[in-house]
């Protein structure tokens, strides 16, 4: 049976769920509550003076982390697109047909370079740079060490830099 902060969490779970959904978490609210529960169970917290406000603050912090992660992911995608041969982040902008064809070709070349590095390197690069998944989580998902994930990312970065330099000299 849950005691202390965990018990208060369980008693107020529906209200915390409404709180997260009201803040825009949508379908992710359940996952965020699961994250909260895991954190509560993993930490050996002493007595908390005001447990309910503490839980709401924790939920709010999860929302802030989610927002920051989304912003960082969008920036990484834009930076990567710009670094992979000048692909524009805004596909709705007016662009000449020949420019669009060149950019499509360069994007295809970037994809081919990643594909040639092997499926794991390509997956690690996509999960980290495009989807914003942390390196530790990727390592756990693939059953490899964190060092392996880091080395795979280095390979991908070196290949992308080499591609960019080759494209700039053409």
C-alpha positions, 0 to 999 in steps of 0.5 A: 500500500502506498504511503506518504507522497505516493498515497496523496498522488494516488488520491489526487490522480484524477485532479492531476490528470485534469490539471495536465490536460488543462495545460495542453498535455492532451493524450500525453497527460497519462504518460506524464502522470506515469513519469511522475509516479516513477519519479516519486517511487524512485526518490526517497523523499522525506516528509514534504510540508505541503504535499499537494502543492508539491505534486502540482508543481511537479506536474507543472515542471513536467509540462515546462520540460515538455514545452522546452523539449518541443522547442529544442526539437524544432530548433534541432530540426531546423538547424539540421535541415539548414546544415544538410545542404540548405534545405529550408525549414518552411516548405510553404515558402515560394521557391523556384522549381530548379531550386526545389529540385536541387534541395530535394536531390541534396536531401536524398543525398543526405539520406543516402549517406546516413543509410550507407552508415548502417541501419543502427547509425541511421536510427540513432541519428534520426532518434536523437537529432530529429525526434529529440530522444535522449542518448541514454534512452536510445542506448536502452532501446537498442540494447547498446552502451551509451558510448556506442550511441555517442560513436554512432552520432559522431560517425553520422556528424562526420558524414554530414559535414563531409557531405556539406563540404562536398556540396559546397565545392560543387 
